Amino acid sequence: MTTAFESFDLSGTPLANRIVMAPMTRSRAGEGGVPTELTVEYYTQRASAGLIVTEGVQPSVVGQGYPFTPGLHSAEQTAGWRKVTDAVHAAGGRIYAQLMHSGRIGHPVLLPDGLVPVAPSAVAPAGQLYTAEGMKDFVTPRELTGAEIRETIADFAAAARNAIDAGFDGVELHGANGYLIHQFLSTNTNLRTDEWGGSVENRVRFAVEVAKAVAEAIGADRTGLRISPANPYNDIAEADTDTVYPALVEAIAPLGLAYLHAVEVAPQQRELLLELRAKFAGAFILNPATEGPTDHGSLALVEDGVADLVAYGALFLANPDLPARLRTEGPYNTPDPASFFGGDHKGYTDYPALAA
């Protein structure tokens, strides 16, 4: 029986175990979206993960959706991430950068003068966004032109090249949680009538073209994709989840990507996710839906063959040595939601390890 503590070959990248640190926004980047020494410490503390997937990293200036988030579109950002990857590798870890264009989830106060959030269609999300100026209502995004869509795809590829220059083992494309790639998939955010909208084939096109461009830029063996079927987060509605995701996975299957990372929104989704896994030849990472915190019980997903690797979010945030704690079935530090986003070392690098 295979266990989550056994090694794994991720398309040529050796992982020490099958436990993944899921991407989590922490909003602690320095000026200009450059990682800080605290960023280095935070990820290095968690290098015992089989694979770390970083917080969402914007591939372009207009791709930023939250304050104090890091980028991978400048030389300074790339150099800052190099310090992170060098430290993680020195500690024996492996790390992928998650490329996240937030699309309509953002606000002009986060962007240079004159820029506004962009999206497949000019449809504003419901709700508000936290900014350095306080809570702000979401604005109506500007609809991307066909030429701008191609430029955005090129931005993803350029950021992926920067990620490899920064020493990352690969990149994960954020196609989940209501951000730009997910917005193209959704029926309430993509109202286009051109080649990028309307039919299922057209709505999956952006995700496929981004994956193709990134795979061509850095290699399919260093490219992963994250999805969250039926996830309503960020005011997303999907009228055809059971159709659009099989079509997406079938379209990317020939690319030979390293992995598919699925966020399970509810246990009822398991049948669809297993269908997607069957269509995908690469590794399958599952971030499972659980009634309480995702803990050692989810390791059985690997033992039962449901997933190749299992991803942990908040529990990894609060437990830098999570694989060791999972092996002993705890004890676990309790995550502090008040310090999830923004701030200093408190709730970021001060969670104790078992040895301490």
Secondary structure as UniProt FT lines:
FT   TURN            4..5
FT   STRAND          8..10
FT   TURN            11..12
FT   STRAND          13..15
FT   STRAND          19..21
FT   HELIX           31..33
FT   HELIX           37..45
FT   TURN            46..48
FT   STRAND          51..58
FT   HELIX           61..63
FT   TURN            67..68
FT   HELIX           75..90
FT   TURN            91..92
FT   STRAND          95..99
FT   TURN            103..104
FT   HELIX           108..110
FT   TURN            113..114
FT   STRAND          118..119
FT   STRAND          128..131
FT   TURN            132..133
FT   STRAND          134..137
FT   STRAND          142..143
FT   HELIX           146..165
FT   TURN            166..167
FT   STRAND          170..175
FT   TURN            177..178
FT   HELIX           180..185
FT   TURN            187..189
FT   TURN            195..196
FT   HELIX           200..203
FT   HELIX           205..218
FT   HELIX           220..222
FT   STRAND          223..227
FT   TURN            229..230
FT   TURN            233..235
FT   HELIX           241..252
FT   HELIX           253..255
FT   STRAND          259..263
FT   HELIX           267..269
FT   HELIX           270..279
FT   STRAND          283..287
FT   HELIX           296..299
FT   HELIX           300..303
FT   TURN            304..305
FT   STRAND          309..312
FT   HELIX           314..318
FT   TURN            320..321
FT   HELIX           322..327
FT   TURN            328..329
FT   HELIX           337..339
FT   TURN            346..349
FT   TURN            354..355
//
